[in-house]
Amino acid sequence: MKTNAIPLRHTTCAWCCKTQTLDELAGASGLEKCREQFEELFYALKKVHENEVRLTQKCRQLNDEIADNVARVSAVLEMTQEEEMVTAVVRQVRTHTAILSPHLTGPTAFLCMLRL
């Protein structure tokens, strides 16, 4: 079903058509109720369009924020994994140092720790 709807993307055109249509309806006798209904419908559609534009902009903004937060979370997870690996190495060094420390002292103990 085809209709001759006013494209809401072009509000200036919509306003021109609205004014022209209202003028035509105002000139016709007995169409006052039709003019009022048309005007109410037009303003309702205009408000819906404005809300759609606003919500679309908000969705784009939120998508950008989500993408930014995903990048931040990924970076934090990577840093956490690196810190866990460093902690594991430090624990290994402490364990081996505790085992070797009674037998080694001074520079020899330090060199053994570096090899671990």
TIGUSE-497508 format. One record per atom (N, C-alpha, C, CB): residue in one letter; x, y, z. Coordinates in nm, 3 decimals. Atoms other than C-alpha are relative to their C-alpha. Glycine has a CB too. Example, Ala and Ser with C-alpha at 12.3 -4.5 7.8 and 13.67 -1.06 7.14 Angstrom:
// residues 2
{"a", {0.089, -0.119, 0.000}}
{"a", {1.230, -0.450, 0.780}}
{"a", {0.090, 0.120, 0.000}}
{"a", {-0.099, 0.003, 0.125}}
{"s", {-0.082, -0.119, -0.006}}
{"s", {1.367, -0.106, 0.714}}
{"s", {-0.077, 0.109, 0.073}}
{"s", {0.041, 0.046, -0.142}}
// end
This chain:
// residues 116
{"m", {0.084, -0.117, 0.000}}
{"m", {0.000, 0.000, 0.000}}
{"m", {0.090, 0.124, 0.000}}
{"m", {-0.096, -0.001, 0.122}}
{"k", {-0.079, -0.122, 0.008}}
{"k", {0.154, 0.331, -0.108}}
{"k", {-0.076, 0.115, 0.061}}
{"k", {0.038, 0.032, -0.146}}
{"t", {0.061, -0.121, -0.056}}
{"t", {0.092, 0.650, 0.081}}
{"t", {0.084, 0.119, -0.041}}
{"t", {-0.013, -0.008, 0.155}}
{"n", {-0.072, -0.123, 0.029}}
{"n", {0.190, 1.005, 0.012}}
{"n", {0.041, 0.067, 0.129}}
{"n", {-0.086, 0.096, -0.085}}
{"a", {-0.041, -0.051, -0.131}}
{"a", {0.352, 1.050, 0.352}}
{"a", {0.110, 0.104, -0.017}}
{"a", {0.048, -0.114, 0.091}}
{"i", {-0.103, -0.103, -0.004}}
{"i", {0.568, 1.350, 0.430}}
{"i", {0.124, -0.062, 0.062}}
{"i", {-0.046, 0.127, 0.079}}
{"p", {-0.120, 0.055, -0.062}}
{"p", {0.928, 1.236, 0.485}}
{"p", {0.040, 0.085, 0.120}}
{"p", {0.116, -0.008, -0.102}}
{"l", {-0.026, -0.075, -0.122}}
{"l", {1.003, 1.333, 0.844}}
{"l", {0.146, 0.043, 0.012}}
{"l", {-0.038, -0.083, 0.120}}
{"r", {-0.140, -0.040, -0.006}}
{"r", {1.376, 1.360, 0.777}}
{"r", {0.017, 0.146, -0.043}}
{"r", {0.085, -0.091, -0.088}}
{"h", {-0.011, -0.135, 0.053}}
{"h", {1.313, 1.689, 0.599}}
{"h", {-0.104, 0.088, 0.068}}
{"h", {-0.019, 0.001, -0.155}}
{"t", {0.099, -0.075, -0.076}}
{"t", {1.142, 1.898, 0.862}}
{"t", {-0.038, 0.131, -0.067}}
{"t", {0.052, 0.028, 0.139}}
{"t", {0.038, -0.124, 0.067}}
{"t", {1.157, 2.217, 0.656}}
{"t", {-0.105, -0.027, -0.105}}
{"t", {0.123, 0.069, -0.063}}
{"c", {0.101, 0.038, 0.100}}
{"c", {0.968, 2.044, 0.376}}
{"c", {-0.131, -0.035, 0.069}}
{"c", {0.050, -0.120, -0.087}}
{"a", {0.120, 0.039, -0.074}}
{"a", {0.727, 1.898, 0.631}}
{"a", {-0.076, 0.124, 0.047}}
{"a", {0.036, -0.090, 0.120}}
{"w", {0.067, -0.122, -0.046}}
{"w", {0.656, 2.244, 0.770}}
{"w", {-0.069, 0.071, -0.117}}
{"w", {0.101, 0.095, 0.067}}
{"c", {0.061, -0.064, 0.116}}
{"c", {0.592, 2.383, 0.420}}
{"c", {-0.128, -0.073, -0.039}}
{"c", {0.098, 0.002, -0.119}}
{"c", {0.117, 0.079, 0.038}}
{"c", {0.354, 2.097, 0.337}}
{"c", {-0.111, 0.016, 0.104}}
{"c", {0.038, -0.148, -0.016}}
{"k", {0.099, -0.015, -0.108}}
{"k", {0.183, 2.131, 0.675}}
{"k", {-0.074, 0.132, -0.015}}
{"k", {0.069, -0.009, 0.140}}
{"t", {0.061, -0.132, 0.013}}
{"t", {0.125, 2.503, 0.626}}
{"t", {-0.092, 0.004, -0.121}}
{"t", {0.108, 0.108, -0.011}}
{"q", {0.081, 0.002, 0.122}}
{"q", {-0.002, 2.447, 0.272}}
{"q", {-0.129, -0.080, 0.024}}
{"q", {0.080, -0.061, -0.118}}
{"t", {0.117, 0.083, -0.026}}
{"t", {-0.234, 2.167, 0.386}}
{"t", {-0.096, 0.069, 0.096}}
{"t", {0.042, -0.136, 0.057}}
{"l", {0.086, -0.071, -0.095}}
{"l", {-0.364, 2.370, 0.682}}
{"l", {-0.072, 0.116, -0.067}}
{"l", {0.082, 0.050, 0.119}}
{"d", {0.065, -0.110, 0.073}}
{"d", {-0.431, 2.665, 0.452}}
{"d", {-0.114, -0.052, -0.086}}
{"d", {0.103, 0.075, -0.087}}
{"e", {0.106, 0.059, 0.083}}
{"e", {-0.626, 2.441, 0.218}}
{"e", {-0.118, -0.043, 0.086}}
{"e", {0.055, -0.121, -0.080}}
{"l", {0.108, 0.045, -0.088}}
{"l", {-0.823, 2.292, 0.508}}
{"l", {-0.074, 0.118, 0.062}}
{"l", {0.057, -0.090, 0.110}}
{"a", {0.064, -0.118, -0.059}}
{"a", {-0.889, 2.635, 0.657}}
{"a", {-0.096, 0.065, -0.099}}
{"a", {0.105, 0.102, 0.047}}
{"g", {0.084, -0.062, 0.101}}
{"g", {-1.035, 2.755, 0.328}}
{"g", {-0.126, -0.080, -0.030}}
{"g", {0.078, 0.020, -0.125}}
{"a", {0.115, 0.086, 0.031}}
{"a", {-1.274, 2.461, 0.297}}
{"a", {-0.101, 0.007, 0.113}}
{"a", {0.045, -0.147, -0.023}}
{"s", {0.103, -0.007, -0.102}}
{"s", {-1.603, 2.479, 0.475}}
{"s", {-0.029, -0.139, 0.055}}
{"s", {-0.129, 0.063, -0.057}}
{"g", {0.036, 0.126, -0.064}}
{"g", {-1.691, 2.206, 0.722}}
{"g", {0.118, -0.093, 0.027}}
{"g", {-0.099, -0.071, -0.083}}
{"l", {-0.116, 0.086, -0.022}}
{"l", {-1.335, 2.074, 0.748}}
{"l", {0.083, 0.042, 0.121}}
{"l", {0.088, 0.000, -0.123}}
{"e", {-0.073, -0.048, -0.118}}
{"e", {-1.238, 2.242, 1.075}}
{"e", {0.046, -0.116, 0.087}}
{"e", {-0.089, 0.095, 0.083}}
{"k", {-0.036, 0.116, -0.082}}
{"k", {-1.243, 1.910, 1.264}}
{"k", {0.115, -0.077, -0.065}}
{"k", {-0.122, -0.093, 0.021}}
{"c", {-0.107, 0.069, 0.074}}
{"c", {-1.028, 1.751, 0.994}}
{"c", {0.132, 0.076, 0.015}}
{"c", {-0.037, -0.014, -0.149}}
{"r", {-0.120, -0.082, -0.017}}
{"r", {-0.782, 2.042, 1.019}}
{"r", {0.060, -0.020, 0.137}}
{"r", {-0.031, 0.148, -0.023}}
{"e", {-0.048, 0.020, -0.137}}
{"e", {-0.756, 2.000, 1.397}}
{"e", {0.066, -0.137, 0.016}}
{"e", {-0.115, 0.014, 0.101}}
{"q", {-0.056, 0.135, -0.009}}
{"q", {-0.697, 1.625, 1.365}}
{"q", {0.133, -0.009, -0.075}}
{"q", {-0.100, -0.103, -0.056}}
{"f", {-0.124, -0.001, 0.077}}
{"f", {-0.436, 1.681, 1.095}}
{"f", {0.111, 0.069, 0.077}}
{"f", {-0.022, 0.069, -0.136}}
{"e", {-0.099, -0.075, -0.075}}
{"e", {-0.258, 1.937, 1.308}}
{"e", {0.051, -0.082, 0.120}}
{"e", {-0.059, 0.133, 0.048}}
{"e", {-0.039, 0.085, -0.113}}
{"e", {-0.258, 1.704, 1.613}}
{"e", {0.089, -0.114, -0.047}}
{"e", {-0.125, -0.055, 0.071}}
{"l", {-0.078, 0.111, 0.054}}
{"l", {-0.130, 1.416, 1.402}}
{"l", {0.138, 0.047, -0.044}}
{"l", {-0.074, -0.064, -0.118}}
{"f", {-0.129, -0.052, 0.046}}
{"f", {0.142, 1.629, 1.246}}
{"f", {0.093, 0.028, 0.117}}
{"f", {-0.021, 0.127, -0.082}}
{"y", {-0.084, -0.031, -0.115}}
{"y", {0.269, 1.754, 1.582}}
{"y", {0.044, -0.127, 0.073}}
{"y", {-0.074, 0.093, 0.096}}
{"a", {-0.036, 0.127, -0.064}}
{"a", {0.260, 1.401, 1.724}}
{"a", {0.112, -0.069, -0.079}}
{"a", {-0.124, -0.094, 0.010}}
{"l", {-0.103, 0.062, 0.084}}
{"l", {0.462, 1.268, 1.430}}
{"l", {0.131, 0.077, 0.010}}
{"l", {-0.046, -0.007, -0.146}}
{"k", {-0.120, -0.082, -0.012}}
{"k", {0.704, 1.558, 1.458}}
{"k", {0.071, -0.030, 0.132}}
{"k", {-0.035, 0.151, -0.009}}
{"k", {-0.060, 0.030, -0.131}}
{"k", {0.758, 1.486, 1.828}}
{"k", {0.063, -0.139, 0.001}}
{"k", {-0.107, 0.011, 0.111}}
{"v", {-0.055, 0.136, 0.009}}
{"v", {0.809, 1.114, 1.757}}
{"v", {0.133, 0.003, -0.075}}
{"v", {-0.100, -0.095, -0.070}}
{"h", {-0.124, -0.011, 0.078}}
{"h", {1.069, 1.202, 1.495}}
{"h", {0.112, 0.064, 0.082}}
{"h", {-0.025, 0.081, -0.128}}
{"e", {-0.102, -0.065, -0.083}}
{"e", {1.253, 1.438, 1.729}}
{"e", {0.052, -0.094, 0.108}}
{"e", {-0.056, 0.128, 0.065}}
{"n", {-0.041, 0.097, -0.102}}
{"n", {1.255, 1.171, 2.001}}
{"n", {0.086, -0.111, -0.061}}
{"n", {-0.122, -0.062, 0.069}}
{"e", {-0.078, 0.103, 0.067}}
{"e", {1.384, 0.914, 1.752}}
{"e", {0.142, 0.050, -0.027}}
{"e", {-0.067, -0.042, -0.131}}
{"v", {-0.132, -0.058, 0.026}}
{"v", {1.670, 1.144, 1.652}}
{"v", {0.080, 0.009, 0.130}}
{"v", {-0.013, 0.140, -0.065}}
{"r", {-0.068, -0.013, -0.131}}
{"r", {1.753, 1.212, 2.018}}
{"r", {0.044, -0.137, 0.050}}
{"r", {-0.093, 0.067, 0.103}}
{"l", {-0.034, 0.134, -0.048}}
{"l", {1.744, 0.842, 2.107}}
{"l", {0.110, -0.066, -0.085}}
{"l", {-0.124, -0.089, 0.001}}
{"t", {-0.105, 0.053, 0.087}}
{"t", {1.957, 0.749, 1.806}}
{"t", {0.135, 0.059, 0.039}}
{"t", {-0.032, 0.031, -0.148}}
{"q", {-0.124, -0.064, -0.045}}
{"q", {2.219, 1.001, 1.916}}
{"q", {0.047, -0.059, 0.132}}
{"q", {-0.019, 0.152, 0.012}}
{"k", {-0.033, 0.058, -0.130}}
{"k", {2.206, 0.863, 2.270}}
{"k", {0.054, -0.142, -0.016}}
{"k", {-0.124, 0.000, 0.093}}
{"c", {-0.048, 0.137, 0.026}}
{"c", {2.248, 0.506, 2.139}}
{"c", {0.142, 0.002, -0.054}}
{"c", {-0.094, -0.072, -0.098}}
{"r", {-0.136, -0.011, 0.054}}
{"r", {2.554, 0.610, 1.939}}
{"r", {0.098, 0.037, 0.112}}
{"r", {0.007, 0.106, -0.113}}
{"q", {-0.086, -0.041, -0.111}}
{"q", {2.699, 0.781, 2.246}}
{"q", {0.025, -0.118, 0.094}}
{"q", {-0.063, 0.118, 0.078}}
{"l", {-0.015, 0.114, -0.090}}
{"l", {2.635, 0.474, 2.463}}
{"l", {0.085, -0.110, -0.064}}
{"l", {-0.137, -0.056, 0.039}}
{"n", {-0.084, 0.098, 0.069}}
{"n", {2.788, 0.244, 2.200}}
{"n", {0.147, 0.039, 0.005}}
{"n", {-0.045, -0.016, -0.144}}
{"d", {-0.137, -0.047, -0.010}}
{"d", {3.100, 0.460, 2.199}}
{"d", {0.056, -0.022, 0.140}}
{"d", {0.009, 0.149, -0.037}}
{"e", {-0.043, 0.021, -0.138}}
{"e", {3.117, 0.445, 2.579}}
{"e", {0.025, -0.149, 0.027}}
{"e", {-0.104, 0.055, 0.098}}
{"i", {-0.017, 0.144, -0.019}}
{"i", {3.073, 0.066, 2.572}}
{"i", {0.131, -0.046, -0.065}}
{"i", {-0.120, -0.078, -0.060}}
{"a", {-0.124, 0.038, 0.068}}
{"a", {3.355, 0.028, 2.318}}
{"a", {0.121, 0.047, 0.079}}
{"a", {0.003, 0.059, -0.142}}
{"d", {-0.109, -0.054, -0.081}}
{"d", {3.578, 0.249, 2.532}}
{"d", {0.020, -0.085, 0.127}}
{"d", {-0.028, 0.146, 0.038}}
{"n", {-0.009, 0.081, -0.121}}
{"n", {3.497, 0.046, 2.844}}
{"n", {0.052, -0.140, -0.029}}
{"n", {-0.136, -0.009, 0.068}}
{"v", {-0.052, 0.131, 0.038}}
{"v", {3.564, -0.282, 2.663}}
{"v", {0.152, 0.007, -0.015}}
{"v", {-0.066, -0.049, -0.132}}
{"a", {-0.144, -0.017, 0.016}}
{"a", {3.909, -0.153, 2.569}}
{"a", {0.069, 0.013, 0.136}}
{"a", {0.031, 0.123, -0.086}}
{"r", {-0.058, -0.016, -0.134}}
{"r", {3.976, -0.050, 2.929}}
{"r", {0.003, -0.132, 0.075}}
{"r", {-0.079, 0.104, 0.080}}
{"v", {0.007, 0.129, -0.070}}
{"v", {3.862, -0.387, 3.068}}
{"v", {0.103, -0.096, -0.057}}
{"v", {-0.142, -0.060, -0.012}}
{"s", {-0.100, 0.086, 0.062}}
{"s", {4.081, -0.570, 2.817}}
{"s", {0.140, 0.034, 0.048}}
{"s", {-0.007, 0.011, -0.153}}
{"a", {-0.132, -0.043, -0.047}}
{"a", {4.382, -0.364, 2.921}}
{"a", {0.022, -0.042, 0.145}}
{"a", {0.015, 0.153, -0.014}}
{"v", {-0.012, 0.038, -0.141}}
{"v", {4.314, -0.430, 3.290}}
{"v", {0.019, -0.151, 0.013}}
{"v", {-0.124, 0.046, 0.079}}
{"l", {-0.015, 0.145, -0.005}}
{"l", {4.275, -0.803, 3.229}}
{"l", {0.142, -0.042, -0.042}}
{"l", {-0.104, -0.068, -0.091}}
{"e", {-0.137, 0.030, 0.044}}
{"e", {4.606, -0.811, 3.042}}
{"e", {0.101, 0.034, 0.110}}
{"e", {0.033, 0.079, -0.129}}
{"m", {-0.091, -0.038, -0.109}}
{"m", {4.779, -0.624, 3.324}}
{"m", {-0.011, -0.098, 0.116}}
{"m", {-0.031, 0.143, 0.048}}
{"t", {0.020, 0.094, -0.109}}
{"t", {4.627, -0.862, 3.579}}
{"t", {0.069, -0.132, -0.029}}
{"t", {-0.150, -0.023, 0.024}}
{"q", {-0.068, 0.124, 0.037}}
{"q", {4.755, -1.165, 3.389}}
{"q", {0.151, 0.015, 0.013}}
{"q", {-0.037, -0.041, -0.143}}
{"e", {-0.144, -0.025, -0.013}}
{"e", {5.104, -1.012, 3.372}}
{"e", {0.040, 0.003, 0.148}}
{"e", {0.038, 0.133, -0.068}}
{"e", {-0.031, -0.007, -0.143}}
{"e", {5.095, -0.938, 3.746}}
{"e", {-0.005, -0.138, 0.063}}
{"e", {-0.098, 0.094, 0.071}}
{"e", {0.008, 0.135, -0.054}}
{"e", {4.988, -1.296, 3.820}}
{"e", {0.123, -0.081, -0.039}}
{"e", {-0.126, -0.070, -0.050}}
{"m", {-0.122, 0.070, 0.042}}
{"m", {5.283, -1.427, 3.617}}
{"m", {0.120, 0.046, 0.081}}
{"m", {0.026, 0.022, -0.150}}
{"v", {-0.111, -0.053, -0.079}}
{"v", {5.526, -1.198, 3.800}}
{"v", {-0.008, -0.052, 0.143}}
{"v", {-0.002, 0.155, -0.001}}
{"t", {0.018, 0.051, -0.137}}
{"t", {5.379, -1.304, 4.135}}
{"t", {0.041, -0.147, 0.008}}
{"t", {-0.147, 0.016, 0.045}}
{"a", {-0.038, 0.141, 0.001}}
{"a", {5.424, -1.671, 4.041}}
{"a", {0.151, -0.015, -0.005}}
{"a", {-0.065, -0.073, -0.119}}
{"v", {-0.146, 0.005, 0.008}}
{"v", {5.788, -1.610, 3.949}}
{"v", {0.062, 0.039, 0.133}}
{"v", {0.053, 0.092, -0.113}}
{"v", {-0.053, -0.044, -0.130}}
{"v", {5.850, -1.424, 4.274}}
{"v", {-0.018, -0.110, 0.104}}
{"v", {-0.071, 0.130, 0.047}}
{"r", {0.022, 0.111, -0.095}}
{"r", {5.698, -1.712, 4.472}}
{"r", {0.100, -0.112, -0.024}}
{"r", {-0.143, -0.053, -0.013}}
{"q", {-0.098, 0.104, 0.031}}
{"q", {5.921, -1.958, 4.289}}
{"q", {0.137, 0.039, 0.052}}
{"q", {0.006, -0.025, -0.151}}
{"v", {-0.130, -0.047, -0.046}}
{"v", {6.227, -1.748, 4.365}}
{"v", {0.008, -0.008, 0.152}}
{"v", {0.026, 0.145, -0.048}}
{"r", {0.000, 0.006, -0.147}}
{"r", {6.130, -1.723, 4.732}}
{"r", {0.012, -0.144, 0.048}}
{"r", {-0.128, 0.064, 0.057}}
{"t", {-0.004, 0.141, -0.040}}
{"t", {6.074, -2.098, 4.753}}
{"t", {0.141, -0.056, -0.019}}
{"t", {-0.102, -0.082, -0.081}}
{"h", {-0.134, 0.051, 0.026}}
{"h", {6.407, -2.181, 4.592}}
{"h", {0.105, 0.068, 0.090}}
{"h", {0.037, 0.021, -0.147}}
{"t", {-0.093, -0.070, -0.088}}
{"t", {6.586, -1.916, 4.797}}
{"t", {-0.008, -0.057, 0.142}}
{"t", {-0.029, 0.152, 0.001}}
{"a", {0.016, 0.057, -0.134}}
{"a", {6.441, -2.059, 5.118}}
{"a", {0.066, -0.136, 0.010}}
{"a", {-0.148, -0.011, 0.037}}
{"i", {-0.063, 0.133, -0.001}}
{"i", {6.564, -2.405, 5.022}}
{"i", {0.152, 0.013, -0.002}}
{"i", {-0.048, -0.085, -0.120}}
{"l", {-0.145, -0.013, 0.016}}
{"l", {6.911, -2.283, 4.922}}
{"l", {0.065, 0.089, 0.105}}
{"l", {0.031, 0.055, -0.135}}
{"s", {-0.060, -0.098, -0.091}}
{"s", {6.963, -2.013, 5.184}}
{"s", {0.080, -0.059, 0.115}}
{"s", {-0.108, 0.086, 0.056}}
{"p", {-0.086, 0.051, -0.107}}
{"p", {7.094, -2.236, 5.462}}
{"p", {0.139, -0.040, -0.050}}
{"p", {-0.066, -0.118, 0.067}}
{"h", {-0.127, 0.050, 0.053}}
{"h", {7.369, -2.361, 5.231}}
{"h", {0.083, 0.109, -0.066}}
{"h", {-0.025, -0.111, -0.098}}
{"l", {-0.071, -0.103, 0.074}}
{"l", {7.457, -2.043, 5.046}}
{"l", {-0.009, 0.133, 0.074}}
{"l", {-0.057, 0.014, -0.143}}
{"t", {0.000, -0.132, -0.061}}
{"t", {7.557, -1.703, 5.172}}
{"t", {0.073, 0.095, -0.094}}
{"t", {0.068, -0.002, 0.140}}
{"g", {-0.071, -0.103, 0.074}}
{"g", {7.675, -1.378, 5.022}}
{"g", {-0.032, 0.002, -0.148}}
{"g", {0.147, -0.017, 0.018}}
{"p", {0.020, -0.015, 0.144}}
{"p", {7.725, -1.329, 4.648}}
{"p", {-0.044, -0.130, -0.068}}
{"p", {0.127, 0.050, -0.064}}
{"t", {0.036, 0.128, 0.061}}
{"t", {7.686, -1.700, 4.570}}
{"t", {-0.151, -0.020, 0.004}}
{"t", {0.072, -0.116, 0.073}}
{"a", {0.145, 0.013, -0.012}}
{"a", {7.326, -1.698, 4.695}}
{"a", {-0.070, 0.092, -0.100}}
{"a", {-0.046, 0.033, 0.144}}
{"f", {0.059, -0.095, 0.094}}
{"f", {7.251, -1.392, 4.486}}
{"f", {0.010, -0.053, -0.142}}
{"f", {0.069, 0.136, 0.010}}
{"l", {-0.017, 0.054, 0.134}}
{"l", {7.393, -1.554, 4.170}}
{"l", {-0.091, -0.120, -0.024}}
{"l", {0.145, -0.039, -0.021}}
{"c", {0.091, 0.114, 0.013}}
{"c", {7.191, -1.869, 4.232}}
{"c", {-0.143, 0.047, -0.020}}
{"c", {0.008, -0.090, 0.123}}
{"m", {0.134, -0.054, 0.015}}
{"m", {6.875, -1.661, 4.264}}
{"m", {-0.021, 0.052, -0.142}}
{"m", {-0.025, 0.112, 0.102}}
{"l", {0.012, -0.053, 0.134}}
{"l", {6.945, -1.495, 3.929}}
{"l", {-0.017, -0.110, -0.103}}
{"l", {0.122, 0.084, -0.035}}
{"r", {0.013, 0.114, 0.093}}
{"r", {6.973, -1.833, 3.756}}
{"r", {-0.140, -0.059, 0.006}}
{"r", {0.105, -0.109, 0.032}}
{"l", {0.134, 0.058, -0.014}}
{"l", {6.632, -1.935, 3.886}}
{"l", {-0.093, 0.084, -0.080}}
{"l", {-0.046, -0.007, 0.149}}
// end
